[in-house]
Structures are given as structure tokens and as C-alpha cells.
Amino acid sequence: MHKLQCISVATLAAKVFSRLSTRLKSSGGRPSAPLGSRILTNPDDIFKHNMWDHVQWTEEDKENARKKAQENSCVQIPLREQGKFDTEAHQYWDKFYEMHRDKFFKDRKWLFLEFPELLPLDANSRATTRRQGDRQVGIPSPGGSNMDSETSHHQHSGTTHCRPNADCQTACQGASQEKNEDATQTSTFPGQHASFRILEVGCGVGNSVFPIVNSIKETDAFLYCCDFSPRAIQLVKDHPDYDDSVCHAFVHDICEEMASFPFPPQSLDVILAVFVLSSIHPERMQRAVNRLSTCLKHGGIFLFRDYGRYDFSQLRFKKGRCLSENFYTRGDGTCVYFFTKEVHEIFSSAGLEELQNLEDRRLQVNRGKKVVMHRVWMQNNLFLIIFDIVSTNS
């Protein structure tokens, strides 16, 4: 007689949150308010800062946003003209990086505040020390004026939230990690001997890559980074901080199902996708996420942040730039989709269990021009659960 034993989703999730709660209570390293704590309580103070957190929209705000989105999407680009924005997407991005090179976006100094799971324990402690030093020398905080150039094309916002740390990752992976490590030792690939592996998809020119690389040196971690723009990857490799002993950059289209990765399945601890999925045609997103999830170890973490529905950047589109519902093309040919919490379905269908699904609403202020902009971002923190069905004799 045989018994079927499997990992229970509920039991595993409960264990994860229990360990996370204990860790947070014993650590002073987290802010008391998730996703920032700068709250606008007096309307007269609105131009005192560049960003306000946890903004509550009035019914009037919601209705105005809905009307603007409806108005700018009522005229869509004809179907016969839409194909090029998908099939030639890498060419549009190549032209973007040819024009702007590495001057358009700033390095994401907020990255580890937002996603501490990116680093193994030993690197996390050093990154924390570095962040504290940054504050002491006056490096601007996330959401401040140093984000302005990124806002103009792809808004990346550094925020903080109580989310799973390395203890949580350990709880998720458990005994399955040994099986994953055994599998990866049977082949030779970049980063083969690392015990902690990270993949950033859509890495661009390395604005996340180099903060990570500089944090994982002298640890047993390894970073993979890919982009479908050959020009972007060449700029990453030409960067003075590029170090192939801890990083492997490669050209890859995550929508191309026949393209191979330079590592075996189930070998990654973390996948980072920041303002990447929004550039993919909505009909191709699910297959891309499905494929990426097969790269994660059991209990591996998928970190996602992207545009939210009715973000200011959606509402400022002019008529004639809409491809389909909530999907637009910019003047340079690059595309963007605006999410709501439907991302839950995309990730859960790929076998990922949510630890967080947040709609981050903020008020961004241009104090020089006295302009106020409602920003909306979606943020998800997920881990991969694979049911291990083991047959044993009673």
C-alpha cells in the first residue's frame, strides 16, 4: 500500500509568514509603515516634498481617471499596423539605447530597500550598512528628485514594505534545495558553483545590475541579467563594474519559447522583473511568466513591480496611441501595459503563490512647475510552490 505525501500550500505559507513575523519583531531594520511613511495630512504642505505616500483617491479622482483613459483609448491604431510593435520591439529598444546609452536612467539605489530578498544573508548585512552610510552622506531617498529622469519614460520607485527576507526564503526552499543543487551539479554553466543565483529580466543598461553586482562580491551569489536589446547588453558588458566572475549578461527574449537560458531549470533563487512585463503584448505575458517560473528553485522568489491602471503616464497619452485596452505605444515605438490586480491570475497560473499583491498609490510633485501627478504601481512578491508527490510503503 502506498501513501501520497505532498507539501501543503496552506501549511507552507503559514510557516513562511510565522517566521517572517518573528524576524520582523526582533529586527529594527524595517519601517513601521509599508511602502513609505510620508503622508500628506495638510493640503497646504503638498509642495514641501517631491513624493507623498499612501494617497487615497476620491471618487472624483477615480471617475476623472476613468474618463481620461476612456477618451485616449477610443481611437486605436489599426490592427494591420500593430504587428510591428510586437515583432520589431527589440529594434525600437535598440534605437532607444543607441540614442540614450546609459544616460537616461539612474542606478537604482533604492533597490535593496524595496527588495531585500535579492541578496543572500551575508550580502544583505553589508547592503544595509551601505544604505545607512548613504543616508548619512545625504544621498537622496527613494521617490525624491533623483528619480525624475526615470519617471519620464519608465517610473521606478524605491519603496519599503515588510516582506519575506532570507529566513523566509529558507523556509520556502527547505529540503527541496538539496534536490535542486544535485540537479545543477550535473552540467557546466556560468555560476554553476554559486549557492544563490539571481536573474534580472529586461536589465537594460544595468541600472539594477551594478548595485547588485557590487553587493554580492565576496559572497557565494551569482547574477544573470538579460535583455532582448543587443545594444543594451553590450553597454552592460562595457561598464567598468562588469565582472564575469559574479555576473553573466546575455541577449534573450523572454517571449521566445525556443530560446535557451545559460542555466538549467529550477536553478534560480530569485527572479527580478521591474517594469518589464508591461512592455510585452498582453497575449504573450502568461507564456513568458510560465517559462520564467520553471527556472526557479522550489520556494524561489519572483519579484515584480510595474505600472498600475490609471497611472499618470497612462492618462497623458494622446488619442491614436492605444493598441488595445490599457495597452499603448509611445512615440519611440516602445509599448506599455497598465496592470490592475489581474496580475494575480498571471502569476498563480504559473504556479506562484502570492506573499504580496499591492497597489502602490502616490502623489508625485514637481515643485518647480507646481504640478501634481497621481502615480500608481503594482507590486507583487511571490514564491514558487511545487507539489512533491512521494510514494512510500506503509
N, C-alpha and C positions, 0 to 999 in steps of 0.2 A: 504493500500500500504506500502511496506517495502523498506528501503534503506540499502544497504550494505556498511558498513564503515570499512576500513582497514588501517593499518599502511603502509605508502608508504616507500619502501626501499630507494628511492632517497631522499625523504624529511628527513627521519631519519638520513641517512648518512650525508646529508648536515648540519643538526643540530649538529651532533657529531663533524664534522671537524671544524665548526664555533666556537663552544665552546672551542675545543682543541686549535685552533689558538689564540683565545683571552687569554686563560690561559697561553700559552707559551710566548706570547708577554709581559705579565705582570710579568713573573717569570724569574729570572736569574738562575734557577736550571738546565737548560738543556744546553748541549754543542752546539756550533754553527754548528758543523759537525756531522751528524748521524753516528753511528757505528764507533766511534773513529776518531781522527784527527791527528794521527801520519802518515804523508805522506812522502814517500821516494822520494825526488826530486834529490838527488845526489847519483848515484850508489856507490860511494866511501864510503858512510855512512852506507851501508847495515848492517854491523856487530856492529853498535853502540847500537842497541836495539834488543829485543827478538821478536818483532812483528811490522809489518808495516800494516797500514790500507788502504782500498780502492785501492787495487792493480789492475792495468789494465793488462790483459793478451794480449800478442801479438798474431798474427795469428799463429806464430811458436809455442808458448806455447800451444795454443788450439789444434793444429794438433799433437804435441808430446803427449799430454794427451790423445787424442782420440786413437792414435796408441797403447799406453801402455794399455789402458782399453780393447781395441780390442784384444790385444795379451794375456792378462791374463785371458780373458773370453772365449777364443777359445776352451779350454778344460773344459767341465763342468762335475761335479760329476754326475754319472749315476742316472736316476730318481729313480730306485729301492733303492738307498742308501740315497736319500734326505729326506724321510719322517721323519726319526728320529730327524733331526734338528728342525722340527716343533713340533712333538708330545712330544719330550723329552726336549724341550727348558728350562723348569723350572729346570730340573735336571742339565743341563750344567751350568746354572746361580747359582744354589745351590753350585755346586762344586767350581765355581769361588769365591763365598763369603766365602766358607769354607777355601779356601786357603788364600785369601787376607784379609778377615774380613773387618774392617773399615780403613785399612791402605793404600788402593790403591788410592782412590780419596781424594781430599781436599775439605773442606767445601767451598761452592760457595759464597764467599764474594761479588762477582760481581752481584749477583742475582737481587738486587733491582735497580741497575743502568740499568740493561738490561730490567727488567720487573717491573716497579713501580706499575703496576696495581695489583700486587699480594697483596698489602696491602690496608686496609681501610685508610681513610684520617688521623685519629689520629695516626695510626702506621707509616704511610708514613713520617710524620714530624719528628718522633723520629728516624726512619731509616736514614733519610737524615742527621740529626745531628751526628749519629753514623758514617756514611760514611766520613763525614768531619773530625771527630776525628781520624778515621783510617788513613786518608791521612797525618794528622799532625804527627802521630807517626811512619809513614813510612811503613805502610802495603802495599805490592806490588800491583800495579794496575792490572786490568784485562788484560789478554794476556801476562803478564810478566812471570818470571821464576817460580812463584808459580803454574803455570798451567802445568808444564812439566809432572808430573806423570799422570794427567788425559789425556793428549794428547796421551799417549802411548796405550790407549785402547778405550776410548770414549772421544773425544775432546769437552770440554765445554768451550766456550769463553765468557767472560763478555764484552759486548759492550753497547753502548748507542745510542739511536735513539729517535727522537721526536715521541711519540706515545701517545695514549689516556691514560689520568690519571683518577683519581676518578671522576672529573667533567664529563668526557666523559662517564664513566660507568653510572652515574646518568642519563645522557641524554638518554642513550640507554634503561635503565630499565623503567623509567617514571612510569606511573600509573600501569604497569603490576606487579610491585614489590608487591603491596598490595595483589594481587590475589595469587602470589606465596607464600607469608607469610601465608595467610589464609589456603592454602593447607597443608603447613608443620606443622601447629599447630594442625592438626587433628590426628597426630601419635606421638609416642615417639621414639626418636633415638638419638645417640650421636651428640652433637652440636645443638640440637633442638632449644635452646633459643638464639643462635648466630644470629646476623643480617647480618654477612658477612662470607661466607663459601668458602673454598678453597679446591680443590682436586689436589694432585700431583699423577700422574700415573707413575709407574716404579720408585718408590722412592729410590730403592736400600737400602743402609745402612743409609740414612738420610742426605746426603751432602747438599740437599736443605731444608730438613725438619727442621733442628735445627736452621739455620739462620732465617727461617720464624717463628718458634715457639718462639724464643727469641725476635722477633719483634712484635708479636701480643699479648703477655702477657699484661694484664690490658687493653685490648680492647675488643670489642664485636665481635671478629672474632674467627673462629674455622678452624682447618686444618685437613683434611683427607689425608692419604697417603697409597698407596697400592703398592704391588709388588707381582709377582707370585712365588717368591722365599721365602719359609717359613724361611729359614735361615736369609735372609736379614731383614725380618720383625722382627724376634726375636732380631737381633742386634740393630734395631731401638728402640725396647721396653726396651732393657737393657741399653741404653745410659743414662747417668746421667741427661741429659737435657730433657728427655722424660717426658711429663706432660699430663696426660689424661684429665685434665680439659680444655685443649686447643687443644688437638691432639688425633686422633684415627687412629692407624695403623692397617692394616688388610691385609691378604693374598687374592689376587684377580687376576684372569687372564682376562684382558680386551677383549680377543678374545673368552672367554667362554660366549656365549649368554644367557645361563640359570643361570649363577651365579648372585646373587643379591648383590646390594650395601647396605651399612648400613644407607642410607638416601633415602628419596623419590625422584621421578623425579622432575625436574625443581626446585631444591633447592640450586644449587651452583652458586656462583658469578664468580668464576674463576676456570679454569682447566689448569694445568701446565703439559706439555709433552715435556721434554727436553731430546733429544737423546733416545727416547723410541720407537716411531713408526718405526724407521729404523730396529729394531730388530725383527719386525713382518713380516711374509711372505707377499709379495705384494698383494696376492689374498685375504688376510684377513684384510687388512688395512681399507678398506672402511666400512666394517661392524663394526669394532671397533670404528671408529670415529663417525659413525651414532649413535651407542649406547651411547657413551660419551656425544654427543650433547644433548641427551634427559635429561641429568642430569642438564643442565644449566638453570638458570632462563632466562626469556625473556631479551635480552640485555646482557646476561652473556658473559664473555671474555674467549677465548681459546688461550693460549699462546704456541707457538710451535717453537722449534729450533732443527735442525738435520743436518745430513751430506748432503753435496751438491755433485752433479756429478763432477767427476774428482778431488775430494779432494785427497791430498797426500796419505791418508790412503787407498784409493781405488787403486791408481796406484802402490802401493808397494806390492799388493797381488801377489802371485806366481800362475803359471798355476795349474789348478786342484782344486782351492778353490772356483770356481764360481758355484753357484746353478742355476741361471738364469740371464737374462740381468740386470746388475748393482746390483745384489744380491749375497752376498758371505758368506762363513762361515770361521771363524777364526780357528786357531789351537786348541782352547779350546772348540770348538763346538758351541759357540755363533755366531749369524748371524748379518749381517748389510746390509742395502739397502742404495743406494746413490740417493738422490732426485734431480729433477730439479723443475721448476715452475709448474710441473704437480700436485703438492700438491694443487694448486688452485681448480682443479676438485674434489679432495677428500673432501675438506672442503666445497665447495659450494654445493656439492651433499648432504651434511649433514645439510644444512640449515644455514651455517655460512657465514657471509658477511665479506670480507676482509677489514681490515684497513691498512694492510701492507703485502707485499709479496716480500721479499728481498733476493738477492743472495749476501752473505757477502764473499768477496774475500780478503784474507790477505796473507801476507808473514811471515811465522814463521821462526825464525833464531836460530840455535844452534851455539852460538858464540864460544863455546869451540872447537867444531868439525868443525867449518866453513861450516856448512850445511844449505842450504836454502830450505824451503818446501812451496809449494803453498797450502793453506788451503781454503776450500770452504764450507760454511754452508748456509742452507736455514733457513729463519726466517719468521714466519707468526704471525700476530696479528689479531684475528678475533672476531666478536661478533655475537651472535645468534639473528636472526630476526624471529619472529613467527607472521604470519599474523592473527590478531584477527578480525574475521568477526562477526560483531554485528548487529542483526536485530532490527530495531527501527521503530515505527509507525510514519508516516509523518502527 
